[in-house]
Amino acid sequence: MTTDTAATDVETWQDPETAITADVVLFGERDGELYLLMVTRRWEPFTGHRALPGGMVEPDEETTTAAHRELWEETGISLGSLAYVGVYAAPHRDPRGRYVSFAYTARLAHLPEPTAGDDAATAEWVLLDEALSTGSKLAFDHRQIIGDALRLAL
């Protein structure tokens, strides 16, 4: 008797636990200076570190929709359109497990007032140079995502 190993593999294979997230790199300008909208993480991992607004994509949600929703939930800011930056999928980018993030960006000519909500302890505009300075505590691989978005935004 022969067995069809391909059929058996398909029947027993299980999807590894992978979470999909969306992050927003929002730039704003005031008095000729470039700012970045940042949140301070309320929960682990990286409690107290600055991070980009973002979070989990719901099972029935597009990544761009999740980016808009997370931006609103964490900062109270709503945008018309977002530009795609990239996908960030390094195996150990998040200590909780396998998280794949879709990043988006936009640039505003002003700085709307943010209001922290959801899992953001604070939400604020930070001078870009300060956000990227040596010693600034950024969560996950957000320094890389910001750099990639910056190249698109300028």
C-alpha positions as CSV (number, residue, x, y, z in Angstrom):
1,M,0.0,0.0,0.0
2,T,1.4,3.4,-0.9
3,T,0.5,6.6,0.8
4,D,0.3,10.0,-0.7
5,T,2.8,11.9,1.5
6,A,1.9,15.2,-0.2
7,A,-1.8,14.8,0.8
8,T,-0.8,13.8,4.3
9,D,1.6,16.8,4.7
10,V,-1.2,19.2,3.6
11,E,-3.7,17.6,6.1
12,T,-1.3,17.7,9.1
13,W,0.6,21.0,8.3
14,Q,-0.3,23.8,10.7
15,D,0.2,27.5,10.1
16,P,2.9,28.8,12.5
17,E,1.6,31.5,14.8
18,T,2.3,34.7,12.9
19,A,0.7,38.1,13.8
20,I,0.2,40.8,11.2
21,T,0.5,44.4,12.3
22,A,0.4,47.9,10.8
23,D,2.5,50.9,11.7
24,V,2.2,54.5,10.8
25,V,5.2,56.9,10.3
26,L,3.5,60.3,10.4
27,F,5.7,63.4,9.7
28,G,4.6,66.9,10.4
29,E,6.2,70.3,9.9
30,R,6.3,73.5,12.0
31,D,8.5,76.5,11.5
32,G,10.6,74.7,8.9
33,E,11.3,71.7,11.3
34,L,10.3,68.1,10.7
35,Y,8.5,66.3,13.5
36,L,7.5,62.7,14.0
37,L,4.3,61.5,15.7
38,M,5.4,59.0,18.5
39,V,3.6,57.2,21.2
40,T,5.0,55.9,24.4
41,R,4.2,52.2,25.0
42,R,2.0,51.5,28.0
43,W,2.6,47.7,28.0
44,E,5.3,45.1,27.4
45,P,7.3,44.6,25.4
46,F,9.2,47.9,25.5
47,T,7.1,49.6,28.2
48,G,8.0,53.3,28.3
49,H,9.8,53.3,25.0
50,R,8.8,55.5,22.1
51,A,7.2,53.7,19.2
52,L,5.3,54.4,16.0
53,P,1.5,54.3,16.3
54,G,0.4,50.8,15.2
55,G,-0.9,47.5,16.2
56,M,-2.6,44.3,15.3
57,V,-4.5,43.8,12.0
58,E,-7.9,42.2,12.6
59,P,-8.7,39.0,10.8
60,D,-11.2,40.7,8.4
61,E,-9.2,43.9,7.9
62,E,-6.9,45.3,5.2
63,T,-3.5,46.5,6.5
64,T,-4.2,50.1,5.4
65,T,-7.5,50.0,7.2
66,A,-5.7,48.7,10.3
67,A,-3.1,51.5,10.0
68,H,-5.8,54.2,9.9
69,R,-7.7,52.6,12.8
70,E,-4.6,52.2,15.0
71,L,-3.5,55.8,14.3
72,W,-6.9,57.0,15.4
73,E,-7.1,54.7,18.5
74,E,-3.6,55.6,19.8
75,T,-3.4,59.3,18.8
76,G,-6.9,60.6,17.9
77,I,-5.6,61.6,14.5
78,S,-7.4,60.7,11.3
79,L,-5.8,60.9,7.8
80,G,-7.0,60.8,4.3
81,S,-4.3,58.7,2.6
82,L,-1.2,56.8,3.6
83,A,1.7,55.8,1.4
84,Y,3.1,52.3,1.6
85,V,6.6,52.1,3.1
86,G,7.4,48.4,3.3
87,V,6.9,45.0,5.1
88,Y,9.1,44.3,8.1
89,A,9.3,40.6,8.8
90,A,12.7,39.7,10.4
91,P,12.1,36.6,12.6
92,H,13.0,38.2,15.9
93,R,11.8,41.8,15.4
94,D,9.4,41.4,18.2
95,P,10.2,39.4,21.4
96,R,6.6,38.1,21.7
97,G,7.0,36.0,18.6
98,R,6.7,36.2,14.8
99,Y,5.2,39.6,13.9
100,V,5.1,40.9,10.4
101,S,4.4,44.6,10.1
102,F,3.1,46.6,7.1
103,A,4.3,50.2,7.4
104,Y,2.7,53.3,5.9
105,T,3.6,57.0,6.0
106,A,2.2,60.5,5.4
107,R,3.5,64.0,5.7
108,L,1.5,66.9,7.0
109,A,2.2,70.7,6.7
110,H,1.0,71.1,10.3
111,L,0.9,69.3,13.7
112,P,-2.6,68.3,14.7
113,E,-2.9,67.8,18.5
114,P,-2.6,64.1,19.4
115,T,-4.5,62.5,22.3
116,A,-3.1,59.3,23.7
117,G,-5.5,56.3,23.7
118,D,-5.7,52.6,23.7
119,D,-2.3,51.1,24.6
120,A,-0.4,54.4,24.1
121,A,0.6,56.0,27.5
122,T,1.4,59.3,25.6
123,A,1.2,60.6,22.1
124,E,3.3,63.5,21.0
125,W,5.1,65.2,18.2
126,V,8.9,64.8,18.6
127,L,11.5,66.6,16.5
128,L,12.8,64.1,14.0
129,D,16.5,64.6,15.1
130,E,15.5,64.0,18.7
131,A,13.6,60.8,17.8
132,L,16.5,59.4,15.9
133,S,19.3,60.6,18.2
134,T,21.8,58.1,19.7
135,G,20.4,56.9,23.0
136,S,16.7,57.5,22.2
137,K,14.8,54.4,23.2
138,L,12.7,53.2,20.2
139,A,10.7,50.0,20.3
140,F,11.2,47.1,17.9
141,D,12.8,48.0,14.6
142,H,11.0,51.3,14.4
143,R,14.3,53.2,13.8
144,Q,14.7,51.3,10.5
145,I,11.1,51.9,9.5
146,I,11.4,55.6,10.2
147,G,14.5,55.8,8.1
148,D,12.8,54.0,5.2
149,A,9.8,56.3,5.4
150,L,11.9,59.3,5.6
151,R,13.5,58.5,2.3
152,L,10.1,58.3,0.7
153,A,8.7,61.5,2.4
154,L,11.5,63.8,1.4
